[in-house]
Amino acid sequence: MNPLRVPIVLIDESDTELSVLEKKETPREMKRRVLIVDDEPGMRLALARVLAGVGYRVDQAENGEDALAKIAAAQTEPPFYDLMLTDIRMPQMSGIELIQELRANRIFLPIIAMSALPEKQLLEKLLGNGCSDYVVKPFEVEDLLQCIERVAMKTEKAKKNIAVARRSESGLV
């Protein structure tokens, strides 16, 4: 297994924007856009470095309200987000409230929740509110990457099934 290479980055004073100086060539070819939502700057930065290092385009939000604004902007000015990673316990708006708000606005973005509390009731609530998957903190980078790939594969399969169903409804199949 190849070790994960994290790119060298420039960080502005607010510690929220990254400029990748080195790009590792990967099969993903920078095609998936991920939004990381976490109130801890260190966690956002670490996740952004790892995901950018393996080829994802990464944006960051420091809370649920910031995430909603970025997602709304992406809805009007593509590229859209392909995935959102969100912490669950955040001030102002929790990850569960963020997920509920997205679903209430009919935004069906694949979501992976991150939580330090592996409580069965919380996990059931997340999945019941439309969360695609979850990881329990602390987690290994490889486990997170596998979770992202698993969700991406499920999403692609669902998109293909929807396309086939639409073609069959219109009589094209």
Secondary structure as GFF3:
##gff-version 3
##sequence-region A 1 173
A	DSSP	beta_strand	9	11	.	.	.	ID=ss1
A	DSSP	beta_strand	18	20	.	.	.	ID=ss2
A	DSSP	beta_strand	33	37	.	.	.	ID=ss3
A	DSSP	alpha_helix	41	53	.	.	.	ID=ss4
A	DSSP	beta_strand	57	61	.	.	.	ID=ss5
A	DSSP	alpha_helix	64	76	.	.	.	ID=ss6
A	DSSP	beta_strand	83	87	.	.	.	ID=ss7
A	DSSP	alpha_helix	95	104	.	.	.	ID=ss8
A	DSSP	beta_strand	111	115	.	.	.	ID=ss9
A	DSSP	alpha_helix	120	128	.	.	.	ID=ss10
A	DSSP	beta_strand	133	136	.	.	.	ID=ss11
A	DSSP	alpha_helix	141	169	.	.	.	ID=ss12
###
